Amino acid sequence: MSDVLVINADLGPLHRVSLRHAVRMLVRQVAEVHESEPDAVIGVWPMPTVVRLVSYVVTRWRHSRGPSWSRAGVLTRDGRRCAYCGRAASTIDHVLPRSRGGLNTWVNTVAACGSCNQRKSDRTPAEARMPLRVTPAAPAWAAFV
C-alpha cells in the first residue's frame, strides 16, 4: 500500500498515512481528496495521493521546536546512509561518544553502518581519522513530511 499525504485545511502538510487510513478518513468525511491517481478508483472515490482535512487542525506545537530525537529519526534524516563511508546504515553513532558525556541529540548522532560504528568505537571522528561526510543538524518538521 502506498502512503497518502494529509494536508491541513490551509493546505499546510501534516503527515503521511496509509491508503487504508486515508479511505477511512474519506468515509468519515473528515477529509476530501485533494490530488489523486489518474484512472484509479476505490469505491466512489478516486485513489488519493493527497487528502485535505475538512476543518483546520491547530498545530502550534510544531512551530515551537523541531521533532523529538529518535534513532529512527536520525536514520531518516541521513537517508539511511552511513555518515562515514556512504554505504547503507543500520545503526546510529554518537559523534562525541556517550562514554565521554555525549548525549542523544540531533547534532551529536549520525547514521552509520555496523563496520564504521565498530571501527570508530569510543573515539571522536578526528581521533579515529574518520571524517564525517555530513554535518549533523536538527531537522525541521517539513523534512519528515
Residue frames as a rotation matrix with the C-alpha (Angstrom) as fourth column:
MET 1
0.574 0.819 0.000 0.00
0.819 -0.574 0.000 0.00
0.000 0.000 -1.000 0.00
SER 2
-0.284 -0.671 0.685 1.18
0.637 -0.666 -0.389 3.48
0.717 0.326 0.616 -0.77
ASP 3
-0.501 0.036 -0.865 1.34
0.754 -0.471 -0.457 6.40
-0.424 -0.881 0.209 1.62
VAL 4
0.238 0.640 0.731 -1.04
0.777 -0.577 0.252 9.33
0.583 0.508 -0.634 1.31
LEU 5
-0.847 -0.526 0.075 -0.07
0.413 -0.741 -0.530 12.86
0.334 -0.418 0.845 2.33
VAL 6
0.256 0.898 -0.358 -2.50
0.961 -0.198 0.192 14.58
0.102 -0.393 -0.914 4.71
ILE 7
-0.748 -0.445 0.492 -2.67
0.416 -0.892 -0.174 18.35
0.517 0.075 0.853 4.44
ASN 8
-0.624 0.488 -0.609 -4.48
0.509 -0.337 -0.792 20.77
-0.592 -0.805 -0.039 6.73
ALA 9
0.415 0.882 0.222 -7.44
0.806 -0.244 -0.538 22.86
-0.421 0.402 -0.813 5.63
ASP 10
0.712 -0.229 -0.664 -5.00
-0.290 -0.957 0.019 25.74
-0.640 0.179 -0.747 4.98
LEU 11
0.932 -0.262 -0.250 -3.01
-0.130 0.401 -0.907 23.42
0.337 0.878 0.340 2.65
GLY 12
0.096 -0.915 0.391 -0.08
-0.983 -0.149 -0.107 23.03
0.156 -0.374 -0.914 5.07
PRO 13
-0.022 -0.137 -0.990 1.41
-0.253 0.959 -0.127 19.50
0.967 0.248 -0.056 5.23
LEU 14
0.538 0.257 0.803 0.68
-0.835 0.033 0.549 17.48
0.115 -0.966 0.233 8.37
HIS 15
-0.272 -0.612 0.743 1.84
-0.617 0.703 0.353 13.88
-0.738 -0.363 -0.569 7.98
ARG 16
-0.493 0.101 -0.864 1.56
-0.732 0.488 0.475 10.71
0.469 0.867 -0.166 5.89
VAL 17
-0.050 0.534 0.844 -0.93
-0.705 0.579 -0.409 7.89
-0.707 -0.615 0.348 6.43
SER 18
-0.802 -0.167 0.573 -1.57
0.185 0.844 0.503 4.55
-0.568 0.510 -0.646 4.78
LEU 19
-0.836 0.533 -0.128 -4.02
-0.279 -0.214 0.936 4.32
0.471 0.819 0.328 1.89
ARG 20
-0.339 0.714 -0.613 -6.37
0.693 0.630 0.351 2.35
0.637 -0.306 -0.708 4.15
HIS 21
-0.412 0.128 -0.902 -6.34
0.771 -0.478 -0.420 5.11
-0.485 -0.869 0.098 6.78
ALA 22
-0.938 0.034 -0.346 -6.95
-0.188 -0.887 0.421 7.76
-0.293 0.460 0.838 4.09
VAL 23
-0.620 0.762 -0.184 -10.02
0.067 0.286 0.956 5.87
0.781 0.581 -0.229 2.83
ARG 24
-0.197 0.541 -0.818 -11.37
0.962 0.267 -0.055 5.69
0.188 -0.798 -0.573 6.40
MET 25
-0.682 -0.091 -0.725 -10.91
0.338 -0.919 -0.203 9.47
-0.648 -0.384 0.658 6.64
LEU 26
-0.913 0.373 -0.166 -12.90
-0.327 -0.422 0.845 9.90
0.245 0.826 0.508 3.43
VAL 27
-0.388 0.798 -0.461 -15.69
0.518 0.602 0.608 7.60
0.763 -0.003 -0.647 4.67
ARG 28
-0.158 0.288 -0.945 -15.92
0.962 -0.171 -0.213 9.53
-0.223 -0.942 -0.250 7.96
GLN 29
0.516 0.347 0.783 -15.95
0.677 -0.726 -0.124 12.77
0.525 0.594 -0.609 5.92
VAL 30
0.679 -0.392 -0.621 -13.12
0.343 -0.579 0.740 14.38
-0.649 -0.715 -0.258 7.87
ALA 31
-0.415 -0.839 -0.351 -11.07
-0.085 -0.348 0.934 14.71
-0.906 0.417 0.073 4.66
GLU 32
0.803 0.566 -0.185 -11.54
-0.207 -0.027 -0.978 15.26
-0.559 0.824 0.095 0.93
VAL 33
0.319 -0.686 0.654 -9.45
0.865 0.493 0.096 14.07
-0.388 0.535 0.751 -2.00
HIS 34
0.477 -0.249 -0.843 -7.09
-0.195 -0.965 0.175 16.89
-0.857 0.081 -0.509 -2.98
GLU 35
-0.127 -0.504 -0.854 -4.96
-0.991 0.034 0.127 15.00
-0.035 0.863 -0.504 -5.55
SER 36
0.496 0.376 0.783 -5.47
-0.389 0.902 -0.187 11.52
-0.776 -0.211 0.594 -6.95
GLU 37
-0.637 -0.632 0.442 -4.06
0.047 0.540 0.841 8.87
-0.770 0.556 -0.314 -9.24
PRO 38
-0.349 0.531 -0.773 -5.45
-0.915 -0.369 0.160 9.21
-0.201 0.763 0.615 -12.77
ASP 39
0.028 0.515 -0.857 -7.93
-0.733 0.593 0.332 6.48
0.679 0.619 0.394 -13.80
ALA 40
-0.683 -0.199 -0.703 -7.79
0.278 0.819 -0.501 4.68
0.676 -0.538 -0.504 -10.44
VAL 41
-0.020 0.754 0.656 -10.75
-0.690 -0.485 0.537 4.49
0.724 -0.442 0.530 -8.06
ILE 42
-0.946 -0.057 -0.320 -11.54
0.197 0.682 -0.704 2.99
0.258 -0.729 -0.634 -4.68
GLY 43
-0.310 0.920 -0.239 -15.29
0.771 0.096 -0.630 2.64
-0.557 -0.379 -0.739 -4.36
VAL 44
0.677 0.643 0.359 -16.79
0.735 -0.563 -0.378 6.01
-0.041 0.519 -0.854 -5.27
TRP 45
0.751 -0.465 -0.469 -13.56
-0.216 -0.844 0.491 7.98
-0.624 -0.268 -0.734 -4.66
PRO 46
0.719 -0.649 -0.248 -10.57
-0.252 0.089 -0.964 8.44
0.648 0.755 -0.100 -6.92
MET 47
0.552 -0.574 -0.605 -7.44
0.785 0.601 0.146 6.81
0.280 -0.556 0.783 -5.44
PRO 48
0.992 -0.073 0.106 -5.96
-0.100 -0.955 0.281 9.59
0.081 -0.289 -0.954 -3.29
THR 49
0.118 -0.988 -0.101 -2.33
0.718 0.155 -0.679 10.64
0.686 0.008 0.727 -3.19
VAL 50
-0.946 -0.295 0.131 -3.12
0.134 -0.727 -0.673 13.76
0.294 -0.620 0.728 -1.13
VAL 51
0.067 0.981 -0.183 -6.13
0.832 0.046 0.553 14.31
0.551 -0.189 -0.813 1.16
ARG 52
-0.697 -0.201 0.689 -7.14
-0.069 -0.937 -0.343 17.65
0.714 -0.287 0.639 2.68
LEU 53
-0.722 0.439 -0.535 -8.79
0.673 0.263 -0.691 17.91
-0.162 -0.859 -0.485 6.08
VAL 54
0.055 0.857 0.513 -12.25
0.775 -0.361 0.519 19.49
0.630 0.369 -0.683 6.05
SER 55
0.958 0.251 0.140 -11.65
0.103 -0.753 0.650 21.51
0.269 -0.608 -0.747 9.23
TYR 56
0.258 -0.914 0.314 -8.43
-0.405 -0.397 -0.824 23.21
0.877 0.085 -0.473 10.30
VAL 57
0.747 -0.155 -0.646 -6.29
0.594 0.592 0.545 21.46
0.298 -0.791 0.534 12.93
VAL 58
0.837 -0.450 0.311 -4.21
-0.520 -0.830 0.200 23.74
0.168 -0.329 -0.929 15.16
THR 59
0.697 -0.673 -0.247 -0.53
0.626 0.739 -0.248 22.75
0.350 0.018 0.937 15.06
ARG 60
0.818 -0.375 0.437 1.13
-0.460 -0.882 0.104 25.43
0.346 -0.285 -0.894 17.15
TRP 61
0.722 -0.537 0.437 3.35
-0.186 0.457 0.870 22.83
-0.666 -0.709 0.230 18.81
ARG 62
0.597 -0.510 0.620 5.14
0.788 0.516 -0.334 22.22
-0.150 0.688 0.710 15.51
HIS 63
0.575 -0.362 0.734 6.37
0.229 -0.790 -0.569 25.79
0.785 0.495 -0.372 15.35
SER 64
0.911 -0.198 0.362 7.73
-0.413 -0.414 0.812 25.88
-0.011 -0.889 -0.458 18.90
ARG 65
-0.079 -0.959 0.271 10.52
-0.747 0.237 0.621 23.34
-0.660 -0.154 -0.735 18.33
GLY 66
-0.292 -0.124 -0.948 11.52
-0.866 0.456 0.206 20.54
0.407 0.881 -0.240 16.00
PRO 67
0.628 0.555 -0.545 10.69
-0.343 0.826 0.447 16.87
0.698 -0.094 0.710 16.33
SER 68
0.669 -0.354 0.653 11.98
-0.621 0.216 0.753 14.88
-0.408 -0.910 -0.075 19.29
TRP 69
-0.292 -0.879 -0.376 15.17
-0.955 0.290 0.063 12.89
0.053 0.378 -0.924 18.84
SER 70
0.649 0.382 0.658 14.83
-0.433 0.897 -0.094 9.22
-0.626 -0.223 0.747 17.94
ARG 71
-0.369 -0.796 0.480 17.00
-0.030 0.527 0.850 6.55
-0.929 0.299 -0.218 16.34
ALA 72
0.043 0.479 0.877 14.51
0.893 0.375 -0.249 6.15
-0.448 0.794 -0.412 13.50
GLY 73
0.909 0.315 -0.272 14.50
0.209 -0.911 -0.356 9.93
-0.359 0.267 -0.894 13.03
VAL 74
0.154 -0.938 -0.309 18.30
-0.492 -0.345 0.800 10.04
-0.857 0.029 -0.514 12.72
LEU 75
-0.495 -0.309 0.812 18.24
0.420 0.733 0.535 7.26
-0.761 0.606 -0.233 10.13
THR 76
0.442 0.739 0.508 15.51
0.850 -0.164 -0.501 9.06
-0.287 0.654 -0.700 8.19
ARG 77
0.794 -0.176 -0.582 17.30
-0.142 -0.984 0.103 12.43
-0.591 0.001 -0.806 8.40
ASP 78
-0.149 -0.972 -0.180 20.50
-0.585 -0.060 0.809 10.90
-0.797 0.226 -0.560 6.99
GLY 79
0.313 0.377 -0.872 18.70
-0.949 0.168 -0.267 8.93
0.046 0.911 0.411 4.27
ARG 80
0.882 0.005 0.470 19.79
-0.168 0.937 0.306 5.60
-0.439 -0.349 0.828 5.79
ARG 81
0.664 -0.747 0.022 23.33
0.189 0.139 -0.972 6.28
0.723 0.650 0.233 4.52
CYS 82
0.429 -0.605 -0.670 26.47
0.897 0.201 0.393 5.97
-0.103 -0.770 0.629 6.65
ALA 83
0.990 -0.051 -0.133 27.91
-0.045 -0.998 0.041 9.37
-0.135 -0.034 -0.990 7.57
TYR 84
0.259 -0.964 0.063 31.44
-0.354 -0.034 0.935 7.96
-0.899 -0.265 -0.350 7.29
CYS 85
-0.694 -0.597 0.402 31.53
0.073 0.497 0.865 5.77
-0.716 0.630 -0.301 4.15
GLY 86
-0.520 0.552 -0.652 28.17
-0.829 -0.509 0.230 6.34
-0.205 0.660 0.722 2.41
ARG 87
-0.857 0.236 -0.459 27.01
0.023 0.906 0.422 2.70
0.515 0.351 -0.782 2.46
ALA 88
0.161 0.986 -0.049 23.62
-0.034 0.055 0.998 1.61
0.986 -0.159 0.042 3.81
ALA 89
-0.693 -0.374 0.616 23.30
-0.558 -0.262 -0.787 2.45
0.456 -0.890 -0.027 7.50
SER 90
-0.056 0.668 -0.743 21.72
0.280 0.724 0.630 0.14
0.958 -0.173 -0.227 10.04
THR 91
0.240 0.060 -0.969 22.52
0.970 0.029 0.242 1.88
0.043 -0.998 -0.051 13.32
ILE 92
0.864 -0.013 0.503 23.42
0.017 -0.998 -0.055 5.27
0.503 0.057 -0.863 14.75
ASP 93
-0.006 -0.920 -0.392 26.72
0.895 0.169 -0.412 6.58
0.445 -0.354 0.823 16.06
HIS 94
0.867 0.194 -0.459 27.41
0.424 -0.772 0.474 9.27
-0.262 -0.606 -0.751 18.64
VAL 95
0.603 -0.668 0.437 29.89
0.097 -0.483 -0.871 11.86
0.792 0.567 -0.226 17.34
LEU 96
-0.371 -0.599 0.710 31.02
-0.789 -0.201 -0.581 12.53
0.491 -0.775 -0.398 20.91
PRO 97
-0.456 0.198 -0.868 30.72
0.140 0.979 0.149 9.04
0.879 -0.054 -0.474 22.45
ARG 98
0.606 0.772 0.193 28.31
-0.152 -0.125 0.980 8.50
0.781 -0.623 0.042 25.31
SER 99
0.505 -0.494 -0.708 31.24
0.825 0.518 0.226 7.23
0.255 -0.698 0.669 27.40
ARG 100
-0.651 -0.759 -0.003 32.64
0.741 -0.636 -0.215 10.76
0.161 -0.142 0.977 27.20
GLY 101
-0.569 0.493 -0.659 29.40
0.289 -0.630 -0.721 12.55
-0.770 -0.600 0.216 28.03
GLY 102
-0.957 0.241 -0.162 27.84
-0.239 -0.339 0.910 12.67
0.164 0.909 0.382 24.57
LEU 103
-0.473 0.863 0.178 24.04
-0.314 0.024 -0.949 12.92
-0.823 -0.505 0.260 24.59
ASN 104
-0.440 0.483 0.757 21.24
0.829 0.543 0.136 11.58
-0.345 0.687 -0.639 22.42
THR 105
0.124 0.438 -0.891 20.72
-0.045 -0.894 -0.446 14.78
-0.991 0.096 -0.091 20.45
TRP 106
0.921 0.305 0.241 20.26
0.230 0.073 -0.970 15.59
-0.313 0.950 -0.003 16.77
VAL 107
0.743 -0.660 -0.112 23.66
-0.600 -0.583 -0.548 17.31
0.296 0.474 -0.829 16.50
ASN 108
-0.096 -0.814 0.573 25.57
-0.924 0.287 0.253 14.50
-0.371 -0.505 -0.779 18.28
THR 109
-0.063 0.119 0.991 24.22
0.019 0.993 -0.118 11.49
-0.998 0.012 -0.065 16.36
VAL 110
-0.196 -0.024 -0.980 24.60
-0.960 -0.201 0.197 10.31
-0.201 0.979 0.017 12.77
ALA 111
0.887 0.450 0.101 23.56
-0.399 0.859 -0.321 7.22
-0.231 0.245 0.942 10.83
ALA 112
-0.162 -0.983 -0.088 26.33
-0.960 0.136 0.244 4.64
-0.228 0.124 -0.966 10.48
CYS 113
0.446 0.186 -0.875 26.92
-0.461 0.886 -0.046 1.19
0.767 0.425 0.481 9.07
GLY 114
1.000 0.028 -0.014 27.91
-0.004 0.549 0.836 -1.53
0.031 -0.835 0.549 11.53
SER 115
0.412 -0.911 -0.012 31.54
0.879 0.400 -0.259 -1.74
0.241 0.096 0.966 10.42
CYS 116
-0.169 -0.459 0.872 32.18
0.204 -0.882 -0.424 2.02
0.964 0.106 0.243 10.65
ASN 117
0.630 0.471 0.618 30.41
-0.501 -0.361 0.786 2.21
0.594 -0.805 0.009 14.00
GLN 118
0.938 -0.312 -0.150 32.58
0.337 0.722 0.604 -0.60
-0.080 -0.617 0.782 15.36
ARG 119
0.164 -0.932 0.323 35.75
0.848 -0.034 -0.528 0.83
0.503 0.360 0.785 13.81
LYS 120
0.031 -0.095 0.995 35.17
-0.149 -0.985 -0.089 4.26
0.988 -0.146 -0.044 15.35
SER 121
-0.231 -0.068 -0.971 34.41
0.780 0.584 -0.226 2.67
0.582 -0.809 -0.082 18.73
ASP 122
0.614 0.473 -0.632 34.51
0.779 -0.490 0.391 5.16
-0.125 -0.733 -0.669 21.63
ARG 123
-0.527 -0.812 -0.250 36.61
0.688 -0.581 0.435 7.78
-0.498 0.057 0.865 19.85
THR 124
0.260 0.531 -0.806 35.72
-0.177 -0.795 -0.581 11.05
-0.949 0.294 -0.113 18.18
PRO 125
0.940 0.111 0.322 35.81
0.283 0.272 -0.920 11.15
-0.190 0.956 0.225 14.35
ALA 126
0.657 -0.754 0.012 39.09
-0.663 -0.586 -0.466 13.11
0.358 0.299 -0.885 14.46
GLU 127
0.025 -0.655 0.756 40.73
-0.848 0.387 0.363 10.59
-0.530 -0.649 -0.545 16.79
ALA 128
0.276 0.172 0.946 39.56
0.143 0.966 -0.217 7.69
-0.951 0.195 0.242 14.63
ARG 129
-0.719 -0.521 -0.459 40.61
-0.284 -0.382 0.879 9.53
-0.634 0.763 0.127 11.43
MET 130
-0.546 0.671 0.502 37.10
0.832 0.503 0.234 9.07
-0.096 0.545 -0.833 10.06
PRO 131
-0.957 0.169 -0.234 35.81
-0.166 -0.986 -0.035 12.43
-0.236 0.006 0.972 8.79
LEU 132
-0.166 0.977 0.132 32.06
0.352 0.183 -0.918 12.96
-0.921 -0.106 -0.374 8.63
ARG 133
-0.763 -0.011 0.647 30.57
0.645 -0.092 0.759 13.27
0.051 0.996 0.077 5.14
VAL 134
0.115 0.863 0.492 27.57
0.473 -0.483 0.737 15.16
0.874 0.148 -0.464 6.55
THR 135
-0.881 -0.290 0.375 27.13
-0.155 -0.571 -0.806 17.74
0.448 -0.768 0.458 9.27
PRO 136
-0.445 0.762 -0.470 24.50
0.844 0.532 0.063 16.60
0.298 -0.369 -0.880 11.79
ALA 137
-0.920 0.254 0.297 21.73
-0.298 -0.948 -0.112 19.13
0.253 -0.192 0.948 12.41
ALA 138
-0.603 0.790 0.116 18.28
0.172 0.270 -0.947 19.18
-0.779 -0.551 -0.299 13.98
PRO 139
-0.809 0.313 0.498 15.66
0.543 0.074 0.836 18.67
0.225 0.947 -0.230 11.25
ALA 140
-0.739 0.673 0.002 12.55
-0.658 -0.722 -0.214 20.76
-0.143 -0.159 0.977 10.72
TRP 141
-0.142 0.785 0.603 9.08
-0.226 0.568 -0.792 19.22
-0.964 -0.248 0.096 10.72
ALA 142
0.555 0.412 -0.723 8.86
-0.743 -0.146 -0.653 19.62
-0.374 0.899 0.225 6.95
ALA 143
-0.418 -0.811 -0.410 11.74
-0.902 0.425 0.080 17.17
0.110 0.403 -0.909 6.48
PHE 144
-0.864 0.097 0.493 9.62
-0.124 0.910 -0.395 14.34
-0.487 -0.403 -0.775 7.88
VAL 145
0.232 0.972 -0.034 6.54
-0.196 0.013 -0.981 15.11
-0.953 0.234 0.193 5.80
